[in-house]
Each structure stands twice: as C-alpha cells, then as structure tokens.
Amino acid sequence: MKVMVINCGSSSLKFKLFDMEKNNVLLAEGVIEEIGKEKSKFNFKTHKMKKDEKVVKEIKAENHTAAVEAVEKALIDPKTGLFKDKIEVDAVGHRVVHGGEKFSKSALITKGVKEVITDCFEIAPLHNPPNMAGIEVCEKIFKDVPQVAVFDTAFHQTMTKQAYIYGLPYELYERYHVRKYGFHGTSHEYVSKRAAELLKKDIKKTKIITCHLGNGASITAVNGGQSFDTSMGFTPLEGLVMGTRTGDMDPAVVTFLMKKEHLDADGMDNLLNKKSGLKGISGVSNDLREIMEAARNDNARAKFAIDIFCYRITKYIGAYAAAMGGLDAVVFTGGIGENAVAIRKEVCESLGFLGIKIDDAKNESKEKEKTISKGKVKVMVIPTNEELMIAMKTKWVAEESKHTFR
C-alpha cells in the first residue's frame, strides 16, 4: 500500500510518500514554503535521486490547492517524477492539529469528521483551516481514495479529568469544552514507543517523559504507553517558554497588559503568541541557535532566556516524574531536542536526584538516535518521525474501512 502524507501549515505544505508494503520505504518527500506570496519555494526529492540530490525551484502557489497541485505535477513529471499520468496512492493521511474531544484516534474523513474539524477553527485558527484546505483539494485530486485525519490532540485523550480540567466554573467546560487538549501527540506517541523498544520493555510497563523541543515545545508524561499529562493546553500557548510563545503565566497578566498597553483581543493574542517566549526575553530571535551564539558573546538577556527555557523543562520533568510515581526514561526530540547538546546537558545536570547522570561523550556524539546517560534513569535522543506515524495510522484506518484499493 502506498500512503501519501500531507501536512498543511498556515503558509506551507509538507508531504511524504511511503510504500508501506516494502518496510515503510520513503518514496518521495518535499516542502512548499511561503504559500500565498508572489513566489513560493518548492523543494523535493524521490528515492530514485542520489543521496544529496533534490529539486529546488520557485513556483506560484497562491493557496494550498495550488500547492497540492504542484506536488501532483512534480510527481508525474517525466524527468523527476515517479508516476506516468497520475499519482497512484492507496490512501492519503492528513495531519490535523485539533480534533477537540470527539476523536481519541485517527478517523476516516467523512462529512461529519470535516464538520468537527471546522468547529475547531475558532480554537486552532492558524492550523485547522489550512489542514481542511489540504483535505478538500486531495479529495478532488485523489478521487475514490480514502482520506484519513490523524489528530495531534488524539493521543492526549487518555488524560484523566484531574489532568485536563481547569479551575474555571465547571459549566464553562460543559458549555464550551474549555479544557487542556495537548498537542504534538503524534510525535510524543512515536518517540515513546521507540523508547520502549530501545529499553526492551513492554511499553505498558514503562514511565517515560517525552520532550518535543522546537520553536513550539511540549512535554508529555507517558504512563504505560498512554498520555498521562502534557504541558500544552486548550491551545499550544500553555506550558514551556517557546520560540515566540509565553508558556505558563498568571492569567491576570493578560487583562493588566491589555489596559496598560491599550490592546484589544487580537493585539493581546499577537503579543502572547508571536512576540513573547525566547524572542521576547532575549530580544535577539526566536531561533535558539542565534540566542546561544549571542549568549557566547556575553549577551546577558540571551543567557537569561536559555536559563529560563532549561528551568521550565527541568520543572516539568520533575513534576511529571512525581505525578507518575516513577520514571524509566526521558526522551529528547524535535529540532532543539535532537541537536542542542548544551540544552540537554543543562537540563540533565539539574535532574541528578531522579537518578539521571549525563554521559558527556555520548551527548556530544554525532549519532542521531542514542542513549546519552549512564545513570539509573535512561536519557535518550530519538529523532521524531511524525509523518511515518501518520502513514501507519492512515494504513490501519484505511484497511479497517474495507475500501478496495488499486
């Protein structure tokens, strides 16, 4: 079975094509950036190309429909493509950020499923609309092919009420479903399963904390293979200090600053989501690499931003270890988690009381997947593979739906 994975962001589209019958081999992958601008950047490669070879070009993609059509054109191109007249796939999997309380697992896309995705536009305005755009254009291009929604929030639906209910009047939860949902679920699920494999333990008997650290960052307590608690909340704003997001803070700050800075709701939302976090604290950038460079050049605010970032990670790990009543492993993943040696070291050095002891040589090694500790609790670096997890879930849903494939 060939599965196409589509991930539509607000101004980007990522895709991967897998052959699930041949050991999940990656046949093609690519990304289109700056959708909606006069010129969009498109790069992709197929398994037939040499290791370092890829196609890089500018295209006109005024919307996500045009972007998906560009992917189709590239994959049937006589010079660079894999197919003759049309892309032959057996199912299409879509990353959908928010599924509300309706979905605890991936779902075959129907009219009812699309209605739920649309209902979540209000609480995921940057993500669900482009996710829906990708679904609708793929329904036109890949006719009679099962379309599957894989929700970021689904993995976290195993949290108990004591973990996801806020301290608001309970009627507001009943009326508006205001609660913690959590995000990055596909990534947390993938790396926790891989960690259990590396530990050679039944995942149902493990307590693992997964740290997905990138421009957006979240930490999840995975108890027995299920999400027990997670740092992101009703939206991806809650939790860790992130690239441009505040993370946890006193809610009263919102109304205080709205009055002082004369901000309306949209202005405040922009401040919290796009001007805060590492960018706001450091005054340098939302890119941790640039902040670390500034810190090495004695920029005090940059160093302060790094210390705050590491402190919040440490605090969440400690809290989740206590909440689960134990800990077998901590996993670092995501762009920062996989690459920032100094961040992993600073966090782990604060967690010795949990039985964590960093191995500097292993932490600094060039291996992508590795164990970097020598203490009782294992610390691992595991590159996430959300697209493969989406493809696997898509295959399962499509087979369960009993469709007839090509």
N, C-alpha and C positions, 0 to 999 in steps of 0.2 A: 504493500500500500504506500502510495506517495502522498505526503501531507504537506501542504503549504501553510506556513505560519505567518500571520500578518499582525504587526504591532503598529498601530497608528497613534502618534503623538499629536500635540497641538499643531506643530508645523513640520512634522517628519513622518516617515514611514520606513519601518524596518521589515525585512522579510527573510525567511529561510525556508528552503525546500528540502525535506527529508525523504529518504527511502526507508520506510520502517521495516521492510522485509529483509533488508540487507544490513542488519546490525545498526540501524538508525543512521546510515551514512548521510552526510550532508552533501546534497547535490548542488545547491546554489544558495547564495546569500547576498544581501545588499541593503543599502540605505539611501533614501532620498531626503535631503535636508532643505530647509528654507522654502517649504511649500507655501505658495501664495505670493511669493516675490516674483519679480520680473524674470529672474533666472534661478533655477533650483539646482542643487548639486546632487548628482546621482553617481554612486559607485557600486559595483557589484562584481562578483566572481562566481565561476562554476567549478565543479570538481574536475573538469576537463582542462582547466588552465593550469599553468605552472604555479608552484607554491607562492611566489611573490608577485604573480601577475594578477591584475584586475583591471576592469574597465572604469575609467573616471571621465565623466562628461557633464556638461551643463544641459539642462532640459527646461522646458516651460511646463510647470505643474501648478496651475492656478488653484487647484484644490486636490483633495485626496482621491477623487475619482480619476483625475488626470494622472496622479501618481501611480495608482494601481494599474492603469492602462499602460504606463511607461514600463512597469515591471513586466507586464504581459508581452509588450513589444520586444523588450530586451531578451526574454527567454525563448522567443521564436525567431530571433534574428539569425540569418544563415551563418554569420561569422562567429557570433558569440553565444548563441542560444543553445538550448538542449532539445527543443522540440521543433517540429516542422511547421504545422499550420496553427496549432493551438496548444496551450499548456495542458498536459494530461495529468490531472491530480485526482485523488480519490476522496479527499476531504480538505477543508480549509479551517484552520484553527485561528481564532481571534483573541488577542489579549484584550480583556475588558476590565477596566480598573475597578468599577464599583457595581456590585450586584445587590446592594442593600441586604436585607435579611432573607430574601427569597431563595438564595442559592448557597448551598453548602458544598456543592460540587459543580463541575462543568456541565453545560447543557447544550443540547441540540437547539439551534436557533430557530424559533418559531415566531409567529406574530406576538404571542404572549410574552416571550422572552425579550423581544425588542421593546415592548411596552415597558417592561421593568427597567431595562437599560435607559430608556428615555425618561422614566420617572426619576432616575438618579442624576439627571443632568444638573439639577439645582445644587446637589452636594458634591458633584465632581465636574464642574463646568469646563475645566481645562482638558479633561481626559475622555469622559464618556461621549461627548459629541463627535470627536474625530474617530473614536472606536466605532461608533454607529455608522459613520460615513464609510469606513473601510468595509463594514459588513454589507452595506447596501450595494456598493459597487461590485464586490465579489459575488454577490447573488446574481448580478447581471452577467458578469464575465464567466463565472463558473456555474453555469446553469445545471440544475439537477444534481449538483454535488453537495453533500452535507456540509453545512456551516456550523461550527461549534464555538460557543463562547466559553472562554476559560477566565474566570474571575479572580482578580487579585485578592478580593475580600473573602473568597470561599474557604480557604484554608483556616481562616481565623474564626469560622462559625462554630468551632468546638469550644470556644471560651465559655466559661460559666457566667451567669448574670453578675456574680460578685466582681468579676473582672471587667465586664463591659458596661455596666450601668453607671452613669454619672450621678453626682449628688444634686440633681435637679428634682423638682417636683415630678413624681413618677408619671403623672398624667401627660407630661411633655414627651416622655418616651412612648407612651401608648398612642399619643396623637400624631407625633411627627417622627417617631423612630430615631430620636436623638440618642446615640449611644456610641461606644467605641466599636469600630469595624476592623481597623488594621489594614495594612497594605503590604506590598511586596510578597504576598503569600506564596506565589509560585516559586520565587527564589528561596524563601525560607524552607519550603517543603522539599525542594530539590537538594539543598545542601545538608539538611538534617538527615535525609535518607542516605546520602552519600557518606556522611559522617558515621552513621551506624554501621555501614558496610566496612569502613576502614577500621572501626573499633572491633569488628567481628562480633557484634552483639545484635540480638533481636531488638529492633527499634522500639518495640512495645515495652522494653525493659530499660530504656535509656532516658536520661535527663540531659538535654542539650540546649545551649543558648546560641542562637544564630545571630550574627551581626552583619546586616546588609548595609555597608557604608559606601555611599557615593554622594552626589550632590543632594539627593534625597537619601535619608538614612533611617533605618529602623532596626530594632532588636526584638527578637521573639524567644520566649521560653517555650520549648517543645518538649512536652512531657509524654512519654510513651508514643511518640510519633504524631501527637496532636498539638495544635496551638493551644497553649495554656494561658498565655497573656502576651501582649505585644505593645510596643511603645507608641505607634501611630494610633490615631483615634477616629473620631467622626469624619475627619479629613486627614490628609497627610501632614498637617501642620503640627500636630501634637508630638511630643517625645523628645528626641535628641535635638540639639542645635544642629542645623543643617547648612547647606551652602548659602541659601537665602532665606530660610525659614527660621522663625524664632524657637520652635520647640516649646517645651513646658514653660509656663509663666503664670503669674497671678492674673486671672481674667479681668480683674478691676483695672489693670493697666490699659485695657482697650478703651474703656469709657473715659478714663483720665486723659489719655493722649488725644482722643477724638475732640475733647473740649479744649485742651491746651493748643493743639496744632490745627484746630478748625477743620477736621477731617470728616468726610461723610463715610458711609459704609464701604464704598468702593475704594476710597482713599486709604482707609484703615486696612482693608484686605490686601491692598497692594504693598503697604508697609510691612505687614506681617509675613507675607509670602515671598516678596521679591526684593526687599531692601534690608532684611534682617539677617540673622544667622551669622555664619563666618564672615560674610561680606560686610554686614553692618558693624560687627565688633572690630574686625581688623582694619576696615577702611581701605583694604587692598583689593580683594577679589573674592568671589565665591569658590574659586579654584584652589584647593588645598595645596597644590604644588607651588603656586605663586605665593601663597601665605607662608609656606615653610621656607621658601627662598628669602622672603622678606624677614622672617624671624632669624635666619642665619646672618642677616645683615643688621642685626640688633634693632629691628622694629618691635618695640615693646607691645604694641597692640596686636601685632601678628602673633607674637609668642603667647599673649593672653588668650587669643582666640583658640589656638591649638590646645592650651591647657584646659580651657572650658570644654572643648569638644571631647577630649580624653576623659575628663572628670565625669561628664554626663554618661559616657559609655560605661565607665567603671561602676558608677552608681546603679545603672540599670542591671548590669550583670550581677552585682551583689544582691540587689533586691529580688531578682528572678531566681537566683540560687536559693535564697531563703524561702521564697514562695513555693518552689517545687520541693523543698526539703532535701536538696542534694544536687549534685552536678557531676556529669561524666565528661562533658566536653564543651568547649567554646569554639565556635567556628567564625572565622572572618571571611567575608566575601564582598563583592561589589568592587567598583573601581578603586576606592580607598582601601577597603579591607584586604584586597588582593595585592596591592602594590606599595602601600605606605608602611615600610619597615619600622620607622620611628614611632608611628602611632600605635602599632601593635605592641611594641616594646614598652612604651609609656603606660599603656593600659594594663598590660600583664604584670608589670612591676608593682602595681598597686593591689594586685589580687593574690598575693602570696598566702594570705590567710585561708584561701579556698583550696590550697594545695597546688596552685599554679606556679610553675617555675619556667621562665623563658629560656630557650636554648638559642643563644645569640647567633651561632654559626648557621643553624637551620633556619632561623628567622631571616637571615640575610642571604640565604642561598637562592639560586635562580629557579629552582623547581617551582612549578605553578601550583601543584597540589602537594601539600606536605603537612607533617606534624612538626610544630615548632617549639614543643615543650618537653621537659624531662621530669615533670612533677606528676603527682597522682592524677590530677585533672588534665586531660589532653587539650591542647590548643592547636587548632588546625586552620590551614588556609585552603579553601576549596573554591575554585572558580565557579561561579553560578552559570547555569545553562537553562535560563527560563524558557527559551524557545524550544529546546528539546523536551522539557516537561510539558509545555503546551502541546507539542506534537504527540506525545504519548497519551495525554488525556483526550486529545482530539480523536486519535485512533480508537481508543476504548469507547468513547461515546458514539462514534460513527458505526462501529461494529455492533454495539448494543442496539442501535436504532434499526438494524436489519435492512439497511439500504443495499441495493445491488450496485456494485461498483464496476467500473470498466474492467 
